[in-house]
Amino acid sequence: MTYDLQKIVTFVLKSQGLKEITESDFVNYLSVKKRLVTPAEAKKILEKCIAGSVVLKDGEVLKPRFDLEDTVVEPDFKIAPEVMTSDKVDTFIEIVKYLADKSGKDRKEIVAEINTLAEDTCTLPVVAALIYAKMNGIDARRFYEAVEREILENPEK
């Protein structure tokens, strides 16, 4: 979900030509100006962005904790429904979404290639996804901490 939140932040900031934004402007842009979600949903998204360290809250100002140029936002951008319903972050899926955006390849194709790589290298799929990114010249360092945390929290995988 982290990458989906980054896409939302990128959408809001790039659409307005900004590098930072106030909390109220963020909520108003998503709910009132673009009518993508209700104000309550926009506040929930904002809370997830802050809790997930996607943005840094400095007083009333929000600043992205990632490079806006590394996040691809489609011209017909819509907020993914799982952003509103899920609190769990699936690191593997996040990496696959990122790789698909960066490479232009189909997600199913990427997953198949990663699964083959995982089998060939005897690694976890989430680790194989990082190897896949490196092999394809895609900078996936933004996921290193999440992958490390996932491995340390679930050593039985």
C-alpha positions as a LaTeX table, in Angstrom:
\begin{tabular}{lrrr}
\hline
Residue & $x$ (\AA) & $y$ (\AA) & $z$ (\AA) \\
\hline
Met1 & 0.00 & 0.00 & 0.00 \\
Thr2 & 2.97 & 2.33 & 0.52 \\
Tyr3 & 3.51 & 2.74 & $-3.20$ \\
Asp4 & $-0.22$ & 3.49 & $-3.69$ \\
Leu5 & 0.07 & 6.19 & $-1.01$ \\
Gln6 & 3.16 & 7.60 & $-2.73$ \\
Lys7 & 1.19 & 7.76 & $-5.98$ \\
Ile8 & $-1.58$ & 9.72 & $-4.25$ \\
Val9 & 0.89 & 12.19 & $-2.74$ \\
Thr10 & 2.67 & 12.53 & $-6.09$ \\
Phe11 & $-0.67$ & 13.10 & $-7.84$ \\
Val12 & $-1.68$ & 15.82 & $-5.41$ \\
Leu13 & 1.66 & 17.64 & $-5.45$ \\
Lys14 & 2.53 & 17.32 & $-9.15$ \\
Ser15 & $-0.99$ & 18.28 & $-10.26$ \\
Gln16 & $-0.54$ & 21.57 & $-8.47$ \\
Gly17 & 3.17 & 22.05 & $-9.15$ \\
Leu18 & 4.03 & 21.85 & $-5.44$ \\
Lys19 & 6.79 & 20.23 & $-3.39$ \\
Glu20 & 4.87 & 20.43 & $-0.09$ \\
Ile21 & 1.29 & 21.06 & 0.99 \\
Thr22 & $-0.78$ & 21.76 & 4.08 \\
Glu23 & $-2.95$ & 19.03 & 5.55 \\
Ser24 & $-6.17$ & 20.89 & 4.80 \\
Asp25 & $-5.14$ & 21.60 & 1.18 \\
Phe26 & $-4.27$ & 17.90 & 0.72 \\
Val27 & $-7.69$ & 16.78 & 2.00 \\
Asn28 & $-9.55$ & 19.47 & 0.04 \\
Tyr29 & $-7.73$ & 18.66 & $-3.20$ \\
Leu30 & $-8.63$ & 14.97 & $-3.08$ \\
Ser31 & $-12.19$ & 15.40 & $-1.82$ \\
Val32 & $-13.50$ & 18.77 & $-2.97$ \\
Lys33 & $-11.49$ & 19.73 & $-6.03$ \\
Lys34 & $-10.96$ & 16.29 & $-7.62$ \\
Arg35 & $-13.87$ & 14.48 & $-5.93$ \\
Leu36 & $-11.90$ & 11.23 & $-5.80$ \\
Val37 & $-12.93$ & 10.45 & $-2.22$ \\
Thr38 & $-15.04$ & 11.88 & 0.58 \\
Pro39 & $-13.42$ & 14.30 & 3.05 \\
Ala40 & $-13.41$ & 11.55 & 5.70 \\
Glu41 & $-11.66$ & 9.16 & 3.29 \\
Ala42 & $-9.14$ & 11.86 & 2.34 \\
Lys43 & $-8.36$ & 12.34 & 6.04 \\
Lys44 & $-7.92$ & 8.59 & 6.43 \\
Ile45 & $-5.51$ & 8.55 & 3.46 \\
Leu46 & $-3.62$ & 11.45 & 5.01 \\
Glu47 & $-3.35$ & 9.58 & 8.34 \\
Lys48 & $-2.01$ & 6.51 & 6.51 \\
Cys49 & 0.54 & 8.66 & 4.68 \\
Ile50 & 1.79 & 10.11 & 7.96 \\
Ala51 & 1.72 & 6.79 & 9.87 \\
Gly52 & 3.44 & 4.99 & 7.01 \\
Ser53 & 6.19 & 7.62 & 6.79 \\
Val54 & 5.23 & 8.47 & 3.21 \\
Val55 & 5.13 & 12.13 & 4.22 \\
Leu56 & 6.85 & 14.09 & 6.94 \\
Lys57 & 4.52 & 16.29 & 8.96 \\
Asp58 & 6.23 & 19.54 & 9.89 \\
Gly59 & 3.62 & 21.53 & 11.80 \\
Glu60 & 0.73 & 21.86 & 9.36 \\
Val61 & 2.95 & 21.24 & 6.29 \\
Leu62 & 3.41 & 17.84 & 4.64 \\
Lys63 & 6.60 & 17.00 & 2.75 \\
Pro64 & 7.11 & 13.78 & 0.78 \\
Arg65 & 9.74 & 11.38 & 2.15 \\
Phe66 & 10.45 & 10.06 & $-1.32$ \\
Asp67 & 11.49 & 11.49 & $-4.67$ \\
Leu68 & 8.37 & 12.56 & $-6.57$ \\
Glu69 & 10.16 & 11.88 & $-9.87$ \\
Asp70 & 10.48 & 8.17 & $-8.99$ \\
Thr71 & 6.71 & 7.67 & $-8.87$ \\
Val72 & 4.62 & 7.22 & $-11.99$ \\
Val73 & 1.07 & 8.56 & $-11.97$ \\
Glu74 & $-1.18$ & 7.53 & $-14.86$ \\
Pro75 & $-3.11$ & 10.25 & $-16.72$ \\
Asp76 & $-6.40$ & 8.61 & $-15.68$ \\
Phe77 & $-5.32$ & 8.30 & $-12.05$ \\
Lys78 & $-7.81$ & 6.78 & $-9.62$ \\
Ile79 & $-7.27$ & 5.91 & $-5.98$ \\
Ala80 & $-6.94$ & 2.15 & $-5.58$ \\
Pro81 & $-9.85$ & 0.77 & $-3.51$ \\
Glu82 & $-7.51$ & $-1.25$ & $-1.28$ \\
Val83 & $-6.04$ & 2.01 & 0.02 \\
Met84 & $-9.29$ & 2.61 & 1.87 \\
Thr85 & $-9.87$ & $-0.95$ & 3.05 \\
Ser86 & $-6.45$ & $-2.36$ & 3.89 \\
Asp87 & $-4.03$ & $-1.50$ & 6.64 \\
Lys88 & $-1.61$ & $-4.29$ & 5.75 \\
Val89 & 1.30 & $-3.59$ & 3.44 \\
Asp90 & 2.28 & $-6.44$ & 1.12 \\
Thr91 & 5.86 & $-5.58$ & 0.26 \\
Phe92 & 6.04 & $-8.03$ & $-2.65$ \\
Ile93 & 2.95 & $-6.54$ & $-4.31$ \\
Glu94 & 4.28 & $-3.02$ & $-3.71$ \\
Ile95 & 7.55 & $-3.92$ & $-5.42$ \\
Val96 & 5.74 & $-5.55$ & $-8.35$ \\
Lys97 & 3.55 & $-2.45$ & $-8.84$ \\
Tyr98 & 6.65 & $-0.27$ & $-8.79$ \\
Leu99 & 8.48 & $-2.51$ & $-11.27$ \\
Ala100 & 5.47 & $-2.55$ & $-13.60$ \\
Asp101 & 5.26 & 1.25 & $-13.51$ \\
Lys102 & 8.98 & 1.66 & $-14.12$ \\
Ser103 & 9.33 & $-1.00$ & $-16.83$ \\
Gly104 & 5.99 & $-0.79$ & $-18.58$ \\
Lys105 & 5.68 & $-4.58$ & $-18.36$ \\
Asp106 & 2.54 & $-6.44$ & $-17.30$ \\
Arg107 & 2.41 & $-7.34$ & $-13.58$ \\
Lys108 & 1.69 & $-11.00$ & $-14.32$ \\
Glu109 & 4.76 & $-11.20$ & $-16.54$ \\
Ile110 & 6.91 & $-9.61$ & $-13.84$ \\
Val111 & 5.59 & $-11.96$ & $-11.15$ \\
Ala112 & 6.29 & $-14.99$ & $-13.37$ \\
Glu113 & 9.85 & $-13.79$ & $-14.00$ \\
Ile114 & 10.41 & $-13.09$ & $-10.30$ \\
Asn115 & 9.06 & $-16.51$ & $-9.30$ \\
Thr116 & 11.44 & $-18.19$ & $-11.77$ \\
Leu117 & 14.30 & $-16.12$ & $-10.39$ \\
Ala118 & 13.32 & $-17.03$ & $-6.81$ \\
Glu119 & 13.41 & $-20.72$ & $-7.69$ \\
Asp120 & 16.71 & $-20.42$ & $-9.58$ \\
Thr121 & 18.40 & $-18.53$ & $-6.74$ \\
Cys122 & 16.66 & $-20.28$ & $-3.82$ \\
Thr123 & 15.53 & $-16.95$ & $-2.38$ \\
Leu124 & 12.27 & $-15.58$ & $-1.09$ \\
Pro125 & 10.11 & $-13.97$ & $-3.79$ \\
Val126 & 10.39 & $-10.57$ & $-2.09$ \\
Val127 & 14.21 & $-10.81$ & $-2.24$ \\
Ala128 & 14.06 & $-12.09$ & $-5.82$ \\
Ala129 & 11.98 & $-9.01$ & $-6.68$ \\
Leu130 & 14.86 & $-6.78$ & $-5.55$ \\
Ile131 & 17.31 & $-8.87$ & $-7.55$ \\
Tyr132 & 15.00 & $-8.61$ & $-10.56$ \\
Ala133 & 14.91 & $-4.83$ & $-10.17$ \\
Lys134 & 18.72 & $-4.66$ & $-10.07$ \\
Met135 & 19.03 & $-6.95$ & $-13.10$ \\
Asn136 & 16.68 & $-4.68$ & $-15.03$ \\
Gly137 & 18.37 & $-1.43$ & $-14.02$ \\
Ile138 & 15.53 & $-0.28$ & $-11.77$ \\
Asp139 & 16.46 & 1.44 & $-8.52$ \\
Ala140 & 14.40 & $-0.30$ & $-5.83$ \\
Arg141 & 16.36 & 0.90 & $-2.78$ \\
Arg142 & 13.17 & 2.43 & $-1.39$ \\
Phe143 & 12.05 & $-1.12$ & $-0.55$ \\
Tyr144 & 15.21 & $-2.38$ & 1.17 \\
Glu145 & 14.10 & $-1.51$ & 4.71 \\
Ala146 & 10.64 & $-2.99$ & 4.22 \\
Val147 & 12.09 & $-6.24$ & 2.84 \\
Glu148 & 14.59 & $-6.45$ & 5.69 \\
Arg149 & 11.83 & $-5.79$ & 8.24 \\
Glu150 & 9.59 & $-8.42$ & 6.62 \\
Ile151 & 12.36 & $-11.04$ & 6.72 \\
Leu152 & 13.26 & $-10.27$ & 10.34 \\
Glu153 & 9.61 & $-10.29$ & 11.48 \\
Asn154 & 8.82 & $-13.55$ & 9.66 \\
Pro155 & 11.97 & $-15.72$ & 9.83 \\
Glu156 & 9.97 & $-18.93$ & 9.20 \\
Lys157 & 9.27 & $-17.91$ & 5.58 \\
\hline
\end{tabular}
